[in-house]
Amino acid sequence: MELMSTIKEVNTATLQQTPLLASHLKHGARMVPFAGWNMPVQYTGITQEHLAVRQSCGIFDISHMGEFLVSGPHATAWLNRQLTNNTTKLQPGEGHYTLMLNEQGGVIDDLIAYRLTADTWFLVVNASMIDVDREWLTGRLDSGVTLQDESKAWAGMAIQGPHAPAVLATMTGAALPPRNGIASLETARGRIVVCRTGYTGEDGFELFCPAADGDAWWEAATAAGAVPCGLGARDTLRLEMCYPLNGNDLSPQRTPLEAGLGFFVDLDKGDFTGSAVLAAQKAHGLPSRLAAIRMADKSPPPRAHYAVQQDGKPVGELCSGGVSPSLGSGIAMAYLPPALATVGTRLEIDIRGRLWPAEVVKKPFYRRPAQA
């Protein structure tokens, strides 16, 4: 599992505790340090949890992620200059995936931006980047724009899978937002914010509630049929879909065009941070591309930083990798020279001194079977 290769021994006393800790311990979670937090990596097992999301419904703790509220009469125009996607195209109640770049076009963070009202935005950012993102955005604030870091106020959980809508309906008794939507719902347990985005390739929702109410909502979800899932399954699910992980597949040294995220970059909307570099790459060609790589034979799991070779020559290194529970084979992603990032290219992965055959394949690795 990719995640396990990044976990190091950490003094747990220094870790932040999720507001859902009591529920994790009740359900038998194995807790590990992740992004400065004490988080559940698995309960019954990564494969079982992964398949629960693909086949029914799973629930993940996302309380470690950050939530920013951006507001003011100039908030929309200001965000449009900070992020790659076009905020002006969203209506209240809608959201989209977007990226925040440095001046060189490299990725600081990828995030979801939701428009609450004409002048109010809800941003969900990566856990390890909360402080960095807040400082970056605060240092660029315009008059008429306010940014509030509300991360400590919220508990969050992602409820994912084909049965997720039924689970949420049972929990809330309320109408649910459409795909890429956000809604504030009044329920018998109090007011919550529900988004419908996901990081698994399945239909799914993100439920945000006051931190003190987190355990009650978690227990309501499991009572309605959601299977507790940890970071391990979250990692294998997103990798099967070729969804990038910031810090692994996204970095300040790579642009979103190199990462294959051009769909979330609007170069026609006007200047935004890093846009000149991206425009030059689009005009003159990319130095590398993030490719999906599948192991050709049964092999040890491919992991981040394993060398990628072709005909005995180094051509890159893996940035994410693991075994796909859905496919039963090793899968990985790596930045490669554009000529080698084409489907069908044969490669070798150096796994502990032995070269194992692999091939560049079409993204994503996993596609939901057609319904009969």
The 8 nearest C-alpha neighbors of each residue, nearest first, counted from 0:
[[1, 321, 2, 3, 231, 322, 4, 235],
 [2, 0, 321, 3, 4, 320, 302, 319],
 [1, 3, 4, 5, 0, 231, 234, 6],
 [4, 2, 6, 5, 1, 0, 231, 7],
 [3, 5, 2, 1, 6, 0, 302, 303],
 [6, 4, 3, 2, 7, 1, 33, 303],
 [7, 5, 3, 4, 32, 2, 33, 8],
 [8, 6, 9, 5, 32, 4, 3, 33],
 [7, 9, 6, 10, 32, 11, 31, 5],
 [10, 8, 11, 7, 32, 13, 14, 12],
 [9, 11, 12, 13, 8, 14, 32, 7],
 [12, 10, 14, 13, 9, 37, 32, 15],
 [11, 13, 10, 14, 15, 9, 37, 16],
 [14, 12, 11, 10, 15, 9, 35, 36],
 [15, 13, 36, 11, 35, 12, 37, 16],
 [14, 16, 36, 37, 35, 17, 13, 12],
 [17, 15, 37, 36, 14, 18, 20, 38],
 [16, 18, 19, 20, 62, 15, 63, 37],
 [17, 19, 20, 210, 154, 213, 16, 211],
 [18, 20, 17, 214, 22, 21, 213, 23],
 [21, 19, 23, 22, 17, 18, 24, 16],
 [22, 20, 24, 23, 19, 25, 214, 18],
 [21, 23, 25, 20, 19, 24, 214, 26],
 [24, 22, 20, 28, 26, 25, 21, 27],
 [23, 25, 27, 21, 26, 22, 28, 20],
 [26, 24, 22, 23, 27, 21, 28, 20],
 [25, 27, 23, 24, 28, 22, 42, 227],
 [28, 26, 24, 25, 42, 23, 29, 43],
 [29, 27, 42, 23, 39, 24, 41, 26],
 [28, 30, 39, 41, 40, 42, 27, 31],
 [29, 31, 39, 38, 40, 28, 37, 32],
 [32, 30, 38, 37, 39, 40, 33, 29],
 [33, 31, 37, 36, 38, 35, 9, 6],
 [32, 34, 36, 35, 38, 31, 37, 6],
 [35, 33, 127, 36, 126, 32, 63, 37],
 [34, 36, 14, 33, 15, 32, 37, 127],
 [37, 35, 15, 14, 33, 32, 34, 38],
 [36, 38, 32, 31, 16, 14, 30, 15],
 [37, 39, 30, 31, 36, 32, 33, 40],
 [40, 38, 30, 229, 29, 28, 41, 31],
 [39, 41, 229, 230, 231, 29, 30, 31],
 [42, 40, 229, 29, 44, 39, 28, 45],
 [41, 43, 28, 44, 27, 29, 228, 229],
 [44, 42, 41, 47, 48, 45, 28, 27],
 [45, 43, 47, 42, 41, 46, 48, 232],
 [44, 46, 232, 48, 47, 231, 49, 41],
 [47, 45, 49, 48, 44, 324, 50, 232],
 [48, 46, 50, 44, 49, 45, 51, 43],
 [47, 49, 51, 45, 228, 46, 50, 232],
 [50, 48, 232, 46, 52, 51, 47, 45],
 [51, 49, 53, 52, 47, 48, 54, 46],
 [50, 52, 48, 54, 55, 49, 53, 56],
 [53, 51, 160, 56, 57, 50, 49, 55],
 [52, 54, 50, 51, 160, 55, 49, 201],
 [55, 53, 51, 52, 50, 161, 160, 56],
 [54, 56, 162, 51, 160, 161, 52, 53],
 [57, 55, 160, 52, 225, 162, 159, 163],
 [58, 56, 226, 225, 52, 159, 158, 227],
 [57, 59, 158, 227, 157, 228, 225, 226],
 [60, 58, 157, 228, 156, 229, 61, 227],
 [59, 61, 156, 62, 155, 157, 58, 19],
 [62, 60, 155, 156, 63, 64, 59, 157],
 [63, 61, 155, 154, 64, 60, 17, 156],
 [64, 62, 61, 126, 65, 17, 36, 60],
 [65, 63, 126, 125, 62, 61, 124, 123],
 [66, 64, 150, 124, 123, 129, 126, 125],
 [65, 67, 150, 123, 149, 122, 148, 124],
 [68, 66, 148, 122, 147, 149, 121, 69],
 [67, 69, 121, 147, 120, 146, 122, 70],
 [70, 68, 146, 120, 145, 119, 67, 74],
 [69, 71, 119, 145, 74, 118, 144, 120],
 [70, 72, 144, 74, 143, 73, 118, 145],
 [71, 73, 118, 74, 143, 144, 70, 75],
 [72, 74, 71, 143, 76, 75, 144, 77],
 [75, 73, 71, 77, 144, 70, 76, 72],
 [76, 74, 78, 77, 73, 79, 118, 86],
 [77, 75, 79, 78, 73, 74, 80, 87],
 [76, 78, 74, 79, 80, 75, 73, 81],
 [79, 77, 81, 75, 80, 76, 74, 82],
 [78, 80, 76, 77, 86, 81, 82, 85],
 [79, 81, 271, 78, 77, 82, 272, 270],
 [82, 80, 78, 79, 272, 271, 99, 77],
 [83, 81, 99, 98, 79, 84, 80, 78],
 [84, 82, 264, 98, 97, 265, 263, 99],
 [83, 85, 264, 263, 97, 265, 82, 86],
 [84, 86, 87, 88, 79, 265, 83, 268],
 [85, 87, 88, 79, 89, 84, 75, 78],
 [86, 88, 85, 89, 75, 79, 76, 90],
 [87, 89, 86, 85, 90, 84, 93, 94],
 [90, 88, 87, 86, 93, 91, 94, 114],
 [89, 91, 93, 92, 114, 88, 117, 87],
 [92, 90, 116, 114, 115, 93, 117, 89],
 [91, 93, 181, 115, 180, 114, 90, 182],
 [94, 92, 180, 91, 90, 114, 113, 89],
 [95, 93, 113, 179, 112, 180, 114, 89],
 [94, 96, 111, 112, 179, 97, 113, 93],
 [95, 97, 111, 110, 112, 263, 98, 94],
 [98, 96, 84, 110, 83, 263, 109, 111],
 [99, 97, 109, 83, 82, 108, 110, 100],
 [98, 100, 82, 108, 107, 106, 109, 81],
 [101, 99, 106, 107, 105, 104, 273, 272],
 [100, 102, 104, 103, 105, 273, 107, 272],
 [101, 103, 273, 104, 272, 100, 105, 276],
 [104, 102, 101, 273, 105, 276, 100, 252],
 [103, 105, 273, 254, 101, 100, 102, 276],
 [106, 104, 251, 254, 253, 252, 100, 101],
 [107, 105, 251, 100, 250, 108, 254, 99],
 [106, 108, 100, 251, 99, 101, 105, 250],
 [109, 107, 99, 106, 98, 110, 245, 128],
 [108, 110, 98, 97, 99, 245, 124, 107],
 [109, 111, 124, 97, 123, 96, 98, 108],
 [110, 112, 96, 123, 95, 122, 97, 113],
 [111, 113, 122, 94, 95, 121, 110, 96],
 [114, 112, 94, 121, 120, 93, 115, 122],
 [113, 115, 120, 91, 93, 92, 116, 94],
 [114, 116, 91, 119, 120, 92, 113, 121],
 [117, 115, 91, 119, 118, 114, 120, 92],
 [116, 118, 119, 91, 115, 114, 90, 75],
 [117, 119, 116, 71, 70, 72, 74, 75],
 [120, 118, 70, 116, 115, 69, 117, 114],
 [121, 119, 114, 69, 115, 113, 68, 70],
 [120, 122, 68, 113, 67, 112, 114, 69],
 [123, 121, 112, 67, 66, 111, 113, 124],
 [122, 124, 66, 111, 65, 110, 112, 67],
 [125, 123, 110, 65, 64, 122, 66, 126],
 [124, 126, 64, 128, 127, 65, 129, 110],
 [127, 125, 64, 63, 128, 129, 65, 34],
 [126, 128, 34, 125, 129, 35, 130, 64],
 [127, 129, 131, 125, 126, 130, 132, 108],
 [130, 128, 132, 131, 65, 126, 127, 133],
 [129, 131, 133, 132, 128, 134, 127, 135],
 [132, 130, 128, 134, 133, 129, 135, 127],
 [133, 131, 135, 129, 134, 130, 128, 136],
 [132, 134, 130, 136, 135, 131, 137, 129],
 [133, 135, 137, 131, 132, 136, 138, 130],
 [136, 134, 132, 138, 133, 137, 131, 139],
 [135, 137, 139, 133, 138, 134, 132, 140],
 [138, 136, 134, 140, 139, 135, 133, 146],
 [137, 139, 136, 135, 140, 134, 133, 141],
 [140, 138, 136, 137, 141, 135, 81, 134],
 [141, 139, 137, 138, 136, 144, 142, 145],
 [142, 140, 144, 143, 139, 77, 73, 145],
 [141, 143, 144, 140, 73, 145, 71, 72],
 [142, 144, 71, 73, 72, 141, 145, 74],
 [145, 143, 71, 74, 142, 141, 70, 73],
 [144, 146, 70, 69, 71, 147, 143, 140],
 [147, 145, 69, 68, 70, 148, 67, 144],
 [148, 146, 68, 67, 149, 69, 145, 66],
 [147, 149, 67, 150, 66, 68, 146, 133],
 [150, 148, 66, 152, 67, 151, 147, 68],
 [151, 149, 65, 66, 152, 148, 153, 67],
 [152, 150, 153, 149, 210, 154, 148, 65],
 [153, 151, 149, 150, 210, 209, 154, 208],
 [154, 152, 210, 209, 208, 151, 150, 207],
 [153, 155, 210, 62, 213, 208, 207, 209],
 [156, 154, 62, 207, 61, 206, 60, 153],
 [155, 157, 60, 61, 206, 59, 205, 158],
 [158, 156, 205, 59, 58, 204, 159, 206],
 [159, 157, 58, 204, 203, 57, 163, 205],
 [160, 158, 203, 57, 163, 56, 52, 202],
 [159, 161, 56, 52, 201, 163, 55, 162],
 [160, 162, 55, 163, 202, 56, 201, 54],
 [161, 163, 55, 56, 160, 165, 164, 166],
 [162, 164, 166, 160, 159, 165, 56, 161],
 [165, 163, 167, 166, 162, 168, 203, 161],
 [166, 164, 168, 163, 162, 167, 169, 223],
 [165, 167, 163, 169, 164, 168, 223, 170],
 [168, 166, 170, 164, 169, 165, 171, 163],
 [167, 169, 165, 172, 171, 170, 166, 164],
 [168, 170, 166, 167, 172, 171, 165, 223],
 [171, 169, 167, 168, 172, 219, 166, 220],
 [170, 172, 173, 168, 169, 186, 167, 187],
 [171, 173, 168, 169, 170, 174, 186, 167],
 [174, 172, 171, 175, 168, 184, 186, 185],
 [173, 175, 176, 172, 168, 171, 184, 182],
 [174, 176, 173, 177, 168, 182, 193, 164],
 [175, 177, 180, 181, 182, 195, 178, 194],
 [178, 176, 180, 179, 195, 175, 181, 194],
 [177, 179, 195, 180, 196, 176, 202, 194],
 [180, 178, 196, 195, 94, 93, 95, 177],
 [179, 181, 93, 177, 176, 178, 92, 195],
 [180, 182, 194, 92, 193, 176, 93, 195],
 [183, 181, 193, 192, 176, 184, 92, 194],
 [182, 184, 192, 191, 193, 185, 190, 181],
 [185, 183, 191, 190, 182, 192, 186, 173],
 [184, 186, 190, 189, 191, 183, 187, 173],
 [187, 185, 189, 188, 171, 190, 184, 172],
 [186, 188, 189, 185, 171, 190, 172, 170],
 [189, 187, 186, 190, 185, 216, 171, 212],
 [190, 188, 186, 187, 185, 191, 184, 208],
 [189, 191, 185, 184, 186, 183, 188, 192],
 [192, 190, 208, 184, 183, 207, 193, 189],
 [191, 193, 183, 207, 182, 206, 184, 208],
 [192, 194, 206, 182, 205, 181, 207, 183],
 [195, 193, 181, 205, 204, 180, 196, 182],
 [196, 194, 204, 179, 178, 180, 203, 205],
 [195, 197, 179, 204, 194, 203, 178, 198],
 [198, 196, 203, 199, 204, 195, 202, 159],
 [197, 199, 237, 200, 196, 242, 236, 233],
 [200, 198, 237, 236, 201, 197, 233, 240],
 [201, 199, 240, 198, 202, 197, 237, 236],
 [202, 200, 160, 199, 203, 159, 161, 53],
 [203, 201, 160, 161, 159, 197, 163, 200],
 [202, 204, 159, 197, 158, 195, 163, 160],
 [203, 205, 195, 158, 194, 157, 196, 197],
 [204, 206, 157, 194, 193, 156, 195, 158],
 [205, 207, 193, 156, 155, 192, 157, 204],
 [208, 206, 155, 192, 154, 191, 153, 193],
 [207, 209, 191, 154, 153, 210, 212, 213],
 [210, 208, 153, 212, 211, 154, 152, 213],
 [211, 209, 154, 153, 213, 212, 152, 18],
 [210, 212, 209, 213, 18, 214, 154, 208],
 [213, 211, 210, 209, 215, 214, 208, 216],
 [212, 214, 216, 154, 210, 215, 211, 19],
 [215, 213, 217, 19, 216, 212, 22, 218],
 [214, 216, 218, 213, 217, 212, 219, 188],
 [215, 217, 219, 213, 218, 214, 220, 212],
 [218, 216, 214, 220, 219, 215, 213, 221],
 [217, 219, 221, 215, 220, 216, 222, 214],
 [220, 218, 216, 222, 217, 221, 215, 223],
 [221, 219, 223, 217, 218, 222, 225, 216],
 [220, 222, 225, 224, 218, 223, 219, 226],
 [221, 223, 219, 220, 224, 218, 225, 217],
 [222, 224, 220, 221, 166, 225, 219, 169],
 [223, 225, 221, 222, 226, 220, 166, 56],
 [226, 224, 221, 57, 56, 220, 58, 223],
 [225, 227, 57, 58, 221, 56, 228, 224],
 [228, 226, 58, 57, 59, 225, 42, 229],
 [229, 227, 59, 48, 58, 57, 41, 226],
 [230, 228, 40, 41, 39, 231, 232, 59],
 [229, 231, 40, 233, 232, 234, 39, 41],
 [232, 230, 40, 234, 229, 233, 45, 41],
 [231, 233, 49, 45, 235, 234, 230, 229],
 [232, 234, 230, 236, 231, 235, 237, 229],
 [233, 235, 231, 232, 237, 236, 238, 230],
 [236, 234, 238, 232, 237, 233, 239, 323],
 [235, 237, 199, 233, 239, 234, 238, 232],
 [236, 238, 199, 242, 240, 234, 239, 235],
 [239, 237, 241, 235, 240, 236, 242, 234],
 [238, 240, 364, 365, 236, 237, 241, 235],
 [239, 241, 363, 237, 238, 242, 365, 364],
 [242, 240, 238, 363, 239, 243, 237, 362],
 [241, 243, 237, 240, 238, 244, 198, 239],
 [244, 242, 248, 241, 245, 249, 238, 237],
 [245, 243, 248, 247, 246, 249, 242, 319],
 [244, 246, 249, 247, 248, 243, 108, 250],
 [245, 247, 249, 250, 244, 248, 108, 251],
 [248, 246, 318, 245, 244, 249, 319, 250],
 [247, 249, 243, 244, 318, 245, 246, 319],
 [250, 248, 245, 246, 247, 106, 244, 243],
 [249, 251, 106, 252, 253, 246, 105, 245],
 [252, 250, 105, 106, 107, 253, 101, 249],
 [251, 253, 105, 250, 254, 106, 103, 104],
 [254, 252, 105, 250, 251, 257, 106, 249],
 [253, 255, 105, 104, 257, 256, 106, 258],
 [254, 256, 258, 260, 257, 259, 261, 253],
 [257, 255, 261, 259, 258, 254, 260, 277],
 [256, 258, 288, 254, 255, 259, 287, 289],
 [259, 257, 255, 289, 256, 260, 288, 254],
 [258, 260, 256, 257, 261, 255, 289, 288],
 [261, 259, 255, 262, 256, 258, 263, 264],
 [260, 262, 256, 264, 263, 259, 255, 265],
 [261, 263, 260, 264, 265, 259, 84, 256],
 [264, 262, 84, 261, 260, 97, 83, 265],
 [263, 265, 83, 84, 261, 262, 266, 260],
 [266, 264, 267, 84, 268, 83, 85, 263],
 [265, 267, 268, 264, 269, 274, 278, 270],
 [266, 268, 265, 269, 270, 264, 85, 278],
 [269, 267, 266, 265, 85, 270, 79, 271],
 [270, 268, 267, 271, 266, 80, 265, 274],
 [269, 271, 274, 80, 272, 268, 275, 266],
 [272, 270, 80, 274, 81, 273, 269, 82],
 [271, 273, 274, 102, 81, 100, 80, 101],
 [274, 272, 104, 102, 103, 275, 276, 101],
 [273, 275, 277, 271, 276, 272, 270, 278],
 [274, 276, 278, 277, 273, 279, 270, 104],
 [277, 275, 279, 278, 274, 104, 273, 103],
 [278, 276, 280, 274, 279, 275, 281, 104],
 [277, 279, 275, 281, 276, 280, 274, 282],
 [280, 278, 282, 276, 277, 281, 283, 275],
 [281, 279, 277, 284, 283, 285, 282, 278],
 [280, 282, 278, 279, 284, 283, 277, 285],
 [283, 281, 279, 280, 284, 278, 277, 285],
 [282, 284, 280, 281, 279, 285, 278, 286],
 [285, 283, 280, 281, 282, 286, 279, 337],
 [284, 286, 280, 287, 257, 281, 283, 288],
 [285, 287, 336, 284, 337, 288, 257, 280],
 [288, 286, 336, 337, 335, 285, 257, 334],
 [289, 287, 257, 334, 335, 337, 290, 258],
 [288, 290, 334, 258, 333, 257, 259, 335],
 [289, 291, 340, 333, 332, 288, 334, 292],
 [290, 292, 332, 360, 359, 331, 362, 361],
 [293, 291, 359, 331, 358, 332, 330, 360],
 [294, 292, 330, 358, 357, 329, 295, 331],
 [293, 295, 357, 329, 296, 330, 356, 358],
 [294, 296, 357, 356, 293, 358, 297, 355],
 [297, 295, 294, 298, 356, 357, 355, 328],
 [296, 298, 328, 295, 299, 294, 329, 327],
 [297, 299, 296, 300, 355, 329, 294, 328],
 [298, 300, 301, 297, 350, 329, 322, 355],
 [301, 299, 321, 329, 322, 298, 302, 320],
 [302, 300, 320, 321, 329, 299, 331, 330],
 [303, 301, 320, 305, 321, 1, 319, 300],
 [302, 304, 318, 319, 317, 305, 320, 1],
 [303, 305, 317, 316, 318, 306, 302, 319],
 [306, 304, 317, 316, 303, 302, 349, 350],
 [305, 307, 316, 349, 348, 315, 304, 308],
 [308, 306, 348, 316, 315, 314, 347, 313],
 [309, 307, 313, 347, 312, 314, 311, 346],
 [308, 310, 346, 312, 311, 347, 313, 314],
 [311, 309, 312, 308, 346, 347, 313, 345],
 [310, 312, 309, 308, 313, 347, 354, 314],
 [311, 313, 308, 309, 310, 314, 307, 315],
 [314, 312, 308, 307, 315, 309, 311, 306],
 [315, 313, 308, 307, 312, 335, 309, 316],
 [316, 314, 307, 335, 313, 306, 334, 333],
 [317, 315, 306, 307, 304, 305, 333, 318],
 [316, 318, 333, 303, 304, 305, 319, 332],
 [317, 319, 303, 247, 333, 248, 304, 332],
 [320, 318, 303, 331, 332, 317, 302, 247],
 [319, 321, 331, 302, 301, 1, 330, 303],
 [322, 320, 0, 300, 301, 1, 329, 330],
 [321, 323, 329, 328, 300, 330, 324, 327],
 [322, 324, 326, 327, 325, 328, 329, 235],
 [325, 323, 327, 326, 46, 322, 49, 50],
 [324, 326, 323, 327, 50, 365, 239, 49],
 [327, 325, 323, 328, 324, 365, 322, 364],
 [326, 328, 324, 323, 325, 322, 329, 297],
 [329, 327, 322, 326, 323, 330, 294, 297],
 [328, 330, 322, 294, 300, 321, 293, 323],
 [331, 329, 293, 320, 321, 292, 322, 294],
 [332, 330, 320, 292, 319, 291, 321, 293],
 [331, 333, 291, 319, 290, 292, 317, 318],
 [334, 332, 317, 289, 318, 290, 316, 335],
 [333, 335, 289, 288, 287, 290, 315, 336],
 [334, 336, 287, 288, 340, 315, 337, 339],
 [335, 337, 287, 339, 338, 340, 288, 286],
 [338, 336, 340, 287, 339, 288, 335, 286],
 [339, 337, 336, 340, 341, 335, 287, 344],
 [340, 338, 337, 336, 341, 344, 335, 359],
 [341, 339, 337, 290, 335, 338, 288, 336],
 [340, 342, 339, 344, 343, 338, 359, 337],
 [343, 341, 360, 359, 344, 361, 340, 358],
 [342, 344, 359, 358, 360, 345, 341, 361],
 [343, 345, 359, 358, 342, 341, 339, 346],
 [346, 344, 358, 357, 343, 359, 347, 309],
 [347, 345, 309, 357, 358, 308, 356, 344],
 [346, 348, 356, 308, 355, 357, 354, 307],
 [349, 347, 307, 355, 354, 306, 350, 308],
 [348, 350, 354, 306, 353, 352, 305, 351],
 [351, 349, 353, 352, 348, 354, 305, 301],
 [352, 350, 353, 349, 305, 354, 299, 348],
 [351, 353, 350, 349, 354, 348, 355, 306],
 [354, 352, 350, 349, 351, 355, 348, 347],
 [353, 355, 349, 348, 347, 350, 356, 352],
 [354, 356, 348, 347, 353, 349, 357, 298],
 [357, 355, 347, 295, 346, 294, 348, 354],
 [358, 356, 294, 295, 346, 347, 293, 345],
 [357, 359, 345, 292, 293, 344, 346, 343],
 [358, 360, 292, 342, 344, 343, 291, 293],
 [361, 359, 342, 291, 292, 358, 343, 362],
 [360, 362, 342, 363, 291, 364, 359, 290],
 [363, 361, 364, 291, 241, 360, 240, 290],
 [362, 364, 240, 241, 365, 361, 239, 366],
 [363, 365, 239, 362, 240, 366, 241, 361],
 [364, 366, 239, 363, 240, 367, 325, 326],
 [367, 365, 368, 364, 363, 240, 200, 239],
 [366, 368, 369, 365, 53, 200, 370, 201],
 [369, 367, 366, 370, 371, 365, 53, 54],
 [368, 370, 371, 367, 366, 365, 161, 54],
 [369, 371, 368, 367, 366, 161, 54, 53],
 [370, 369, 368, 367, 366, 54, 161, 53]]
